[in-house]
Amino acid sequence: MTGQVPPKYRQIANDLRTRIEAGEYPPDSRLPSKTELMNRYGVALATVSNAIAQLQQLGLAETVQGVGTFARKPPPEEPPHDYRELAEQIRLLGERMDAAEVPLDRFEKRVKEQQQLLVGIKRDVQDHARLLARMRRRLEEAGITLADADQRDEQAM
């Protein structure tokens, strides 16, 4: 069975594939119509349709209803196994980085909360300092020194 001639639709698909890959039909260029292909190869519509379907399966052609069939850029060949392995390692590293970002986000949120608490404490300290300064002024205005006030507090206890 070796040396057997492939079916006509495969021959047509192979010819068109060769022309696409050679640049005769660059990506996004319109391929000949089905009628033109039927005349060129002397075949029936079903044979041309099967050839185009094979090109579509290979990713070399795309048909737009009512417009025509267009050449597409040949898809890249399957990368060697070590590239797939490398891609898998990159994917796993990405997952690990995503997992690390969650605790980092929580940490950043906690830092912001602590900063807000510190701002509130600072305001409270400033308010207390102003209050103490007012109290000191009033005591001084009344002629009472802090030492006298401390002695009175001790005697009251």
MDTraj code that builds the backbone (N, CA, C; nanometers):
import mdtraj as md
import numpy as np

residues = "MET THR GLY GLN VAL PRO PRO LYS TYR ARG GLN ILE ALA ASN ASP LEU ARG THR ARG ILE GLU ALA GLY GLU TYR PRO PRO ASP SER ARG LEU PRO SER LYS THR GLU LEU MET ASN ARG TYR GLY VAL ALA LEU ALA THR VAL SER ASN ALA ILE ALA GLN LEU GLN GLN LEU GLY LEU ALA GLU THR VAL GLN GLY VAL GLY THR PHE ALA ARG LYS PRO PRO PRO GLU GLU PRO PRO HIS ASP TYR ARG GLU LEU ALA GLU GLN ILE ARG LEU LEU GLY GLU ARG MET ASP ALA ALA GLU VAL PRO LEU ASP ARG PHE GLU LYS ARG VAL LYS GLU GLN GLN GLN LEU LEU VAL GLY ILE LYS ARG ASP VAL GLN ASP HIS ALA ARG LEU LEU ALA ARG MET ARG ARG ARG LEU GLU GLU ALA GLY ILE THR LEU ALA ASP ALA ASP GLN ARG ASP GLU GLN ALA MET".split()
xyz = np.array([
    [0.0796, -0.1178, 0.0000],
    [0.0000, 0.0000, 0.0000],
    [0.0852, 0.1260, 0.0000],
    [0.2137, 0.1133, 0.0171],
    [0.2998, 0.2295, 0.0080],
    [0.2984, 0.2813, -0.1343],
    [0.3166, 0.4139, -0.1437],
    [0.3161, 0.4756, -0.2753],
    [0.1766, 0.5064, -0.3246],
    [0.0768, 0.4851, -0.2379],
    [-0.0609, 0.5126, -0.2760],
    [-0.0812, 0.6644, -0.2841],
    [-0.1549, 0.7100, -0.3813],
    [-0.1810, 0.8519, -0.4029],
    [-0.2846, 0.8978, -0.3010],
    [-0.2561, 1.0107, -0.2310],
    [-0.3539, 1.0609, -0.1338],
    [-0.4802, 1.1078, -0.2046],
    [-0.5917, 1.1158, -0.1323],
    [-0.7163, 1.1633, -0.1929],
    [-0.6971, 1.3045, -0.2498],
    [-0.7780, 1.3367, -0.3474],
    [-0.7656, 1.4637, -0.4183],
    [-0.7779, 1.5833, -0.3230],
    [-0.8685, 1.5775, -0.2242],
    [-0.8848, 1.6909, -0.1324],
    [-0.7571, 1.7147, -0.0521],
    [-0.6861, 1.6048, -0.0169],
    [-0.5596, 1.6204, 0.0555],
    [-0.4527, 1.6797, -0.0349],
    [-0.4526, 1.6395, -0.1593],
    [-0.3560, 1.6958, -0.2547],
    [-0.3776, 1.8471, -0.2678],
    [-0.5044, 1.8865, -0.2792],
    [-0.5368, 2.0293, -0.2919],
    [-0.4973, 2.1026, -0.1631],
    [-0.5320, 2.0457, -0.0473],
    [-0.4981, 2.1070, 0.0812],
    [-0.3465, 2.1205, 0.0954],
    [-0.2719, 2.0164, 0.0542],
    [-0.1254, 2.0219, 0.0628],
    [-0.0687, 2.1302, -0.0290],
    [-0.1264, 2.1420, -0.1497],
    [-0.0801, 2.2450, -0.2430],
    [-0.1057, 2.3846, -0.1857],
    [-0.2266, 2.4064, -0.1344],
    [-0.2598, 2.5369, -0.0762],
    [-0.1744, 2.5652, 0.0484],
    [-0.1507, 2.4615, 0.1268],
    [-0.0656, 2.4774, 0.2463],
    [0.0743, 2.5212, 0.2056],
    [0.1289, 2.4581, 0.1041],
    [0.2621, 2.4941, 0.0556],
    [0.2639, 2.6397, 0.0097],
    [0.1606, 2.6812, -0.0602],
    [0.1526, 2.8194, -0.1084],
    [0.1373, 2.9192, 0.0069],
    [0.0606, 2.8822, 0.1084],
    [0.0447, 2.9697, 0.2253],
    [0.1785, 2.9831, 0.2970],
    [0.2437, 2.8703, 0.3229],
    [0.3711, 2.8721, 0.3954],
    [0.4810, 2.9410, 0.3153],
    [0.4711, 2.9386, 0.1824],
    [0.5708, 3.0044, 0.0973],
    [0.5442, 3.1547, 0.0859],
    [0.4285, 3.1998, 0.1315],
    [0.3980, 3.3423, 0.1280],
    [0.3200, 3.3854, 0.0054],
    [0.2845, 3.2904, -0.0806],
    [0.2026, 3.3268, -0.1967],
    [0.0679, 3.3807, -0.1497],
    [0.0171, 3.3224, -0.0411],
    [-0.1038, 3.3717, 0.0245],
    [-0.0634, 3.4119, 0.1665],
    [-0.0247, 3.5376, 0.1854],
    [0.0178, 3.5808, 0.3191],
    [-0.1005, 3.5827, 0.4166],
    [-0.0725, 3.5880, 0.5461],
    [-0.1812, 3.5913, 0.6445],
    [-0.2804, 3.7039, 0.6141],
    [-0.4070, 3.6722, 0.6303],
    [-0.5206, 3.7624, 0.6092],
    [-0.5509, 3.7915, 0.4624],
    [-0.4779, 3.7277, 0.3714],
    [-0.5111, 3.7462, 0.2300],
    [-0.6192, 3.6454, 0.1919],
    [-0.6976, 3.6838, 0.0955],
    [-0.8097, 3.5994, 0.0536],
    [-0.7589, 3.4884, -0.0387],
    [-0.8024, 3.3676, -0.0095],
    [-0.7707, 3.2539, -0.0968],
    [-0.8664, 3.2562, -0.2159],
    [-0.8337, 3.1856, -0.3223],
    [-0.9268, 3.1785, -0.4355],
    [-1.0624, 3.1233, -0.3898],
    [-1.1677, 3.1657, -0.4585],
    [-1.3020, 3.1188, -0.4236],
    [-1.3131, 2.9690, -0.4510],
    [-1.4170, 2.9094, -0.3956],
    [-1.4384, 2.7667, -0.4181],
    [-1.4559, 2.7376, -0.5667],
    [-1.5255, 2.8262, -0.6369],
    [-1.5449, 2.8078, -0.7808],
    [-1.4111, 2.8115, -0.8535],
    [-1.3260, 2.9081, -0.8167],
    [-1.1930, 2.9178, -0.8790],
    [-1.1104, 2.7931, -0.8504],
    [-1.1191, 2.7428, -0.7260],
    [-1.0435, 2.6220, -0.6910],
    [-1.0990, 2.5008, -0.7655],
    [-1.2317, 2.4929, -0.7821],
    [-1.2921, 2.3821, -0.8572],
    [-1.2392, 2.3834, -1.0002],
    [-1.2329, 2.5014, -1.0614],
    [-1.1839, 2.5119, -1.1996],
    [-1.0345, 2.4817, -1.2075],
    [-0.9572, 2.5346, -1.1106],
    [-0.8119, 2.5145, -1.1133],
    [-0.7758, 2.3668, -1.1016],
    [-0.8411, 2.2955, -1.0115],
    [-0.8048, 2.1563, -0.9852],
    [-0.8951, 2.0558, -1.0567],
    [-1.0008, 2.1047, -1.1223],
    [-1.0906, 2.0153, -1.1966],
    [-1.1625, 1.9174, -1.1056],
    [-1.2147, 1.9672, -0.9931],
    [-1.2815, 1.8804, -0.8962],
    [-1.4183, 1.9371, -0.8614],
    [-1.4941, 1.8593, -0.7851],
    [-1.6283, 1.8990, -0.7423],
    [-1.6206, 1.9884, -0.6189],
    [-1.7321, 2.0543, -0.5898],
    [-1.7416, 2.1453, -0.4751],
    [-1.7095, 2.0736, -0.3434],
    [-1.7573, 1.9508, -0.3267],
    [-1.7331, 1.8761, -0.2020],
    [-1.5832, 1.8535, -0.1808],
    [-1.5082, 1.8286, -0.2876],
    [-1.3641, 1.8056, -0.2763],
    [-1.2938, 1.9330, -0.2296],
    [-1.3317, 2.0463, -0.2888],
    [-1.2734, 2.1755, -0.2484],
    [-1.3113, 2.2054, -0.1037],
    [-1.4350, 2.1809, -0.0672],
    [-1.4805, 2.2060, 0.0706],
    [-1.4017, 2.1220, 0.1702],
    [-1.3758, 1.9958, 0.1345],
    [-1.2963, 1.9093, 0.2231],
    [-1.1525, 1.9599, 0.2353],
    [-1.0959, 2.0087, 0.1262],
    [-0.9591, 2.0621, 0.1291],
    [-0.9528, 2.1852, 0.2205],
    [-1.0507, 2.2740, 0.2074],
    [-1.0549, 2.3938, 0.2916],
    [-1.0747, 2.3548, 0.4384],
    [-1.1605, 2.2569, 0.4629],
    [-1.1832, 2.2100, 0.5999],
    [-1.0529, 2.1584, 0.6607],
    [-0.9732, 2.0895, 0.5806],
    [-0.8448, 2.0390, 0.6315],
    [-0.7518, 2.1565, 0.6656],
    [-0.7492, 2.2592, 0.5813],
    [-0.6674, 2.3776, 0.6099],
    [-0.7154, 2.4470, 0.7378],
    [-0.8469, 2.4495, 0.7572],
    [-0.9022, 2.5108, 0.8782],
    [-0.8599, 2.4321, 1.0022],
    [-0.8608, 2.3000, 0.9919],
    [-0.8187, 2.2173, 1.1053],
    [-0.6723, 2.2412, 1.1396],
    [-0.5924, 2.2726, 1.0393],
    [-0.4502, 2.2998, 1.0619],
    [-0.4257, 2.4436, 1.1073],
    [-0.5316, 2.5247, 1.1092],
    [-0.5169, 2.6631, 1.1498],
    [-0.4593, 2.7512, 1.0406],
    [-0.4646, 2.7059, 0.9162],
    [-0.4064, 2.7802, 0.8047],
    [-0.5095, 2.8605, 0.7262],
    [-0.6375, 2.8391, 0.7540],
    [-0.7419, 2.9102, 0.6793],
    [-0.8610, 2.9342, 0.7706],
    [-0.9336, 3.0413, 0.7370],
    [-1.0553, 3.0746, 0.8098],
    [-1.1566, 3.1251, 0.7082],
    [-1.2770, 3.0708, 0.7163],
    [-1.3819, 3.1117, 0.6237],
    [-1.4772, 3.2065, 0.6938],
    [-1.5056, 3.3175, 0.6276],
    [-1.6036, 3.4140, 0.6783],
    [-1.7245, 3.4029, 0.5866],
    [-1.8363, 3.3628, 0.6445],
    [-1.9580, 3.3386, 0.5671],
    [-1.9930, 3.4586, 0.4806],
    [-2.0104, 3.4338, 0.3524],
    [-2.0509, 3.5379, 0.2590],
    [-1.9378, 3.6283, 0.2134],
    [-1.8163, 3.6081, 0.2675],
    [-1.7039, 3.6936, 0.2308],
    [-1.5962, 3.6144, 0.1580],
    [-1.5567, 3.5022, 0.2164],
    [-1.4541, 3.4201, 0.1525],
    [-1.3685, 3.3480, 0.2548],
    [-1.2657, 3.2814, 0.2022],
    [-1.1729, 3.2083, 0.2866],
    [-1.0402, 3.2824, 0.2864],
    [-0.9824, 3.2986, 0.4062],
    [-0.8613, 3.3771, 0.4215],
    [-0.7487, 3.2928, 0.4797],
    [-0.6284, 3.3211, 0.4308],
    [-0.5105, 3.2535, 0.4835],
    [-0.4832, 3.3058, 0.6239],
    [-0.4357, 3.2185, 0.7087],
    [-0.3989, 3.2559, 0.8445],
    [-0.2528, 3.2202, 0.8661],
    [-0.1920, 3.2890, 0.9596],
    [-0.0525, 3.2622, 0.9922],
    [-0.0419, 3.1187, 1.0423],
    [0.0541, 3.0432, 0.9886],
    [0.0678, 2.9052, 1.0366],
    [0.0902, 2.9039, 1.1874],
    [0.0205, 2.8148, 1.2576],
    [0.0380, 2.8100, 1.4034],
    [0.1800, 2.7645, 1.4372],
    [0.2327, 2.8098, 1.5505],
    [0.3671, 2.7671, 1.5888],
    [0.3690, 2.6177, 1.6150],
    [0.4829, 2.5599, 1.5889],
    [0.4957, 2.4166, 1.6158],
    [0.4955, 2.3950, 1.7657],
    [0.4607, 2.2755, 1.8069],
    [0.4582, 2.2401, 1.9482],
    [0.6003, 2.2532, 2.0039],
    [0.6165, 2.3271, 2.1132],
    [0.7505, 2.3435, 2.1681],
    [0.8048, 2.2122, 2.2221],
    [0.9366, 2.1984, 2.2253],
    [0.9957, 2.0763, 2.2804],
    [0.9539, 2.0576, 2.4264],
    [0.9694, 1.9351, 2.4744],
    [0.9250, 1.8983, 2.6079],
    [0.9867, 1.9877, 2.7160],
    [1.1149, 2.0226, 2.7052],
    [1.1783, 2.1011, 2.8100],
    [1.1168, 2.2410, 2.8209],
    [1.0616, 2.2942, 2.7128],
    [0.9923, 2.4229, 2.7202],
    [0.8640, 2.4088, 2.7995],
    [0.7942, 2.2990, 2.7776],
    [0.6716, 2.2756, 2.8547],
    [0.7042, 2.2622, 3.0028],
    [0.8143, 2.1939, 3.0321],
    [0.8568, 2.1770, 3.1711],
    [0.8903, 2.3131, 3.2326],
    [0.9610, 2.3955, 3.1566],
    [0.9953, 2.5297, 3.2032],
    [0.8692, 2.6131, 3.2235],
    [0.7755, 2.6034, 3.1312],
    [0.6497, 2.6772, 3.1442],
    [0.5745, 2.6327, 3.2697],
    [0.5769, 2.5046, 3.2998],
    [0.5110, 2.4536, 3.4201],
    [0.5787, 2.5078, 3.5457],
    [0.7118, 2.5120, 3.5442],
    [0.7839, 2.5669, 3.6595],
    [0.7500, 2.7148, 3.6790],
    [0.7411, 2.7891, 3.5701],
    [0.7051, 2.9312, 3.5785],
    [0.5647, 2.9458, 3.6349],
    [0.4731, 2.8608, 3.5891],
    [0.3353, 2.8652, 3.6393],
    [0.3328, 2.8384, 3.7900],
    [0.4091, 2.7380, 3.8355],
    [0.4127, 2.7049, 3.9782],
    [0.4737, 2.8189, 4.0603],
    [0.5784, 2.8811, 4.0065],
    [0.6375, 2.9961, 4.0756],
    [0.5369, 3.1104, 4.0866],
    [0.4601, 3.1310, 3.9795],
    [0.3568, 3.2339, 3.9829],
    [0.2543, 3.2060, 4.0915],
    [0.2158, 3.0801, 4.1063],
    [0.1196, 3.0434, 4.2107],
    [0.1779, 3.0706, 4.3491],
    [0.3083, 3.0371, 4.3663],
    [0.3735, 3.0620, 4.4955],
    [0.3795, 3.2117, 4.5249],
    [0.4074, 3.2908, 4.4223],
    [0.4129, 3.4359, 4.4419],
    [0.2753, 3.4900, 4.4784],
    [0.1710, 3.4379, 4.4112],
    [0.0346, 3.4800, 4.4430],
    [0.0011, 3.4468, 4.5881],
    [0.0430, 3.3270, 4.6321],
    [0.0167, 3.2859, 4.7698],
    [0.0914, 3.3746, 4.8682],
    [0.2120, 3.4196, 4.8328],
    [0.2905, 3.5062, 4.9210],
    [0.2322, 3.6468, 4.9253],
    [0.1655, 3.6887, 4.8204],
    [0.1087, 3.8233, 4.8159],
    [-0.0059, 3.8389, 4.9148],
    [-0.0784, 3.7312, 4.9428],
    [-0.1915, 3.7406, 5.0347],
    [-0.1435, 3.7799, 5.1744],
    [-0.0430, 3.7077, 5.2343],
    [0.0049, 3.7514, 5.3656],
    [0.0661, 3.8923, 5.3605],
    [0.1316, 3.9263, 5.2517],
    [0.1898, 4.0594, 5.2392],
    [0.0792, 4.1648, 5.2395],
    [-0.0297, 4.1376, 5.1695],
    [-0.1428, 4.2303, 5.1691],
    [-0.1991, 4.2474, 5.3112],
    [-0.2099, 4.1352, 5.3824],
    [-0.2603, 4.1414, 5.5196],
    [-0.1642, 4.2219, 5.6076],
    [-0.0349, 4.1990, 5.5892],
    [0.0660, 4.2715, 5.6666],
    [0.0567, 4.4212, 5.6392],
    [0.0468, 4.4584, 5.5113],
    [0.0364, 4.6002, 5.4756],
    [-0.0891, 4.6612, 5.5371],
    [-0.1983, 4.5871, 5.5360],
    [-0.3231, 4.6366, 5.5948],
    [-0.3047, 4.6579, 5.7452],
    [-0.2394, 4.5628, 5.8101],
    [-0.2166, 4.5731, 5.9549],
    [-0.1262, 4.6924, 5.9875],
    [-0.0234, 4.7150, 5.9048],
    [0.0664, 4.8293, 5.9250],
    [-0.0131, 4.9589, 5.9141],
    [-0.1010, 4.9692, 5.8154],
    [-0.1824, 5.0901, 5.7991],
    [-0.2737, 5.1112, 5.9201],
    [-0.3312, 5.0018, 5.9705],
    [-0.4166, 5.0127, 6.0887],
    [-0.3361, 5.0636, 6.2080],
    [-0.2141, 5.0107, 6.2258],
    [-0.1285, 5.0528, 6.3371],
    [-0.0885, 5.1993, 6.3217],
    [-0.0619, 5.2396, 6.1985],
    [-0.0266, 5.3795, 6.1742],
    [-0.1430, 5.4709, 6.2122],
    [-0.2646, 5.4301, 6.1769],
    [-0.3817, 5.5100, 6.2121],
    [-0.3996, 5.5175, 6.3634],
    [-0.3738, 5.4056, 6.4335],
    [-0.3816, 5.4067, 6.5795],
    [-0.2784, 5.5018, 6.6389],
    [-0.1560, 5.4986, 6.5841],
    [-0.0510, 5.5870, 6.6332],
    [-0.0863, 5.7336, 6.6115],
    [-0.1474, 5.7654, 6.4996],
    [-0.1906, 5.9030, 6.4733],
    [-0.2916, 5.9444, 6.5792],
    [-0.3847, 5.8558, 6.6126],
    [-0.4839, 5.8850, 6.7156],
    [-0.4188, 5.9042, 6.8524],
    [-0.3227, 5.8203, 6.8856],
    [-0.2524, 5.8329, 7.0137],
    [-0.1755, 5.9640, 7.0189],
    [-0.1108, 5.9992, 6.9083],
    [-0.0358, 6.1249, 6.9029],
    [-0.1292, 6.2430, 6.9291],
    [-0.2476, 6.2410, 6.8686],
    [-0.3452, 6.3480, 6.8924],
    [-0.3846, 6.3542, 7.0404],
    [-0.4069, 6.2356, 7.0985],
    [-0.4442, 6.2312, 7.2411],
    [-0.3335, 6.2896, 7.3284],
    [-0.2081, 6.2542, 7.2995],
    [-0.0946, 6.3052, 7.3771],
    [-0.0858, 6.4573, 7.3633],
    [-0.1037, 6.5060, 7.2402],
    [-0.0997, 6.6508, 7.2183],
    [-0.2125, 6.7205, 7.2940],
    [-0.3320, 6.6615, 7.2916],
    [-0.4451, 6.7195, 7.3661],
    [-0.4144, 6.7237, 7.5162],
    [-0.3566, 6.6138, 7.5683],
    [-0.3233, 6.6083, 7.7106],
    [-0.2146, 6.7106, 7.7449],
    [-0.1169, 6.7263, 7.6558],
    [-0.0094, 6.8230, 7.6798],
    [-0.0667, 6.9644, 7.6854],
    [-0.1599, 6.9975, 7.5972],
    [-0.2229, 7.1297, 7.5991],
    [-0.3029, 7.1488, 7.7288],
    [-0.3738, 7.0446, 7.7684],
    [-0.4527, 7.0511, 7.8924],
    [-0.3617, 7.0725, 8.0127],
    [-0.2514, 7.0006, 8.0187],
    [-0.1562, 7.0171, 8.1287],
    [-0.0970, 7.1579, 8.1292],
    [-0.0645, 7.2093, 8.0105],
    [-0.0085, 7.3441, 8.0015],
    [-0.1098, 7.4456, 8.0537],
    [-0.2386, 7.4301, 8.0195],
    [-0.3437, 7.5206, 8.0691],
    [-0.3567, 7.5111, 8.2210],
    [-0.3503, 7.3887, 8.2702],
    [-0.3620, 7.3687, 8.4147],
    [-0.2435, 7.4339, 8.4868],
    [-0.1235, 7.4193, 8.4298],
    [-0.0044, 7.4794, 8.4894],
    [-0.0197, 7.6322, 8.4931],
    [-0.0655, 7.6893, 8.3818],
    [-0.0856, 7.8352, 8.3771],
    [-0.1859, 7.8800, 8.4840],
    [-0.2938, 7.8080, 8.4968],
    [-0.3963, 7.8442, 8.5955],
    [-0.3402, 7.8343, 8.7374],
    [-0.2605, 7.7304, 8.7619],
    [-0.2005, 7.7164, 8.8938],
    [-0.1060, 7.8330, 8.9223],
    [-0.0262, 7.8679, 8.8188],
    [0.0684, 7.9777, 8.8350],
    [-0.0067, 8.1094, 8.8553],
    [-0.1192, 8.1265, 8.7820],
    [-0.2007, 8.2471, 8.7971],
    [-0.2587, 8.2559, 8.9392],
    [-0.2852, 8.1388, 8.9958],
    [-0.3396, 8.1354, 9.1323],
    [-0.2285, 8.1439, 9.2365],
    [-0.1014, 8.1480, 9.1895],
    [0.0118, 8.1583, 9.2808],
    [0.0510, 8.0257, 9.3417],
    [0.0103, 7.9187, 9.2841],
    [0.0440, 7.7857, 9.3360],
    [0.1534, 7.7263, 9.2473],
    [0.2639, 7.6831, 9.3098],
    [0.3713, 7.6174, 9.2329],
    [0.3397, 7.4695, 9.2244],
    [0.4065, 7.4033, 9.1386],
    [0.3834, 7.2593, 9.1251],
    [0.4267, 7.1864, 9.2510],
    [0.5303, 7.2330, 9.3171],
    [0.5753, 7.1691, 9.4415],
    [0.4669, 7.1817, 9.5481],
    [0.4028, 7.2982, 9.5550],
    [0.2935, 7.3165, 9.6517],
    [0.1776, 7.2227, 9.6196],
    [0.1449, 7.2106, 9.4923],
    [0.0342, 7.1240, 9.4510],
    [0.0652, 6.9795, 9.4851],
    [0.1924, 6.9380, 9.4653],
    [0.2296, 6.8007, 9.4984],
    [0.2153, 6.7760, 9.6481],
    [0.2565, 6.8753, 9.7326],
    [0.2460, 6.8595, 9.8774],
    [0.0992, 6.8474, 9.9179],
    [0.0130, 6.9267, 9.8589],
    [-0.1299, 6.9209, 9.8914],
    [-0.1887, 6.7852, 9.8549],
    [-0.1439, 6.7338, 9.7383],
    [-0.1943, 6.6014, 9.6944],
    [-0.1500, 6.4945, 9.7931],
    [-0.0251, 6.5031, 9.8425],
    [0.0254, 6.4041, 9.9359],
    [-0.0509, 6.4127, 10.0693],
    [-0.0794, 6.5319, 10.1107],
    [-0.1519, 6.5480, 10.2368],
    [-0.2950, 6.4969, 10.2243],
    [-0.3525, 6.5113, 10.1037],
    [-0.4909, 6.4670, 10.0825],
    [-0.4994, 6.3158, 10.0826],
    [-0.3931, 6.2494, 10.0536],
    [-0.3982, 6.1020, 10.0470],
    [-0.3830, 6.0465, 10.1813],
])
top = md.Topology()
chain = top.add_chain()
for i, resn in enumerate(residues, 1):
    res = top.add_residue(resn, chain, resSeq=i)
    for name in ("N", "CA", "C"):
        top.add_atom(name, md.element.get_by_symbol(name[0]), res)
traj = md.Trajectory(xyz[None], top)
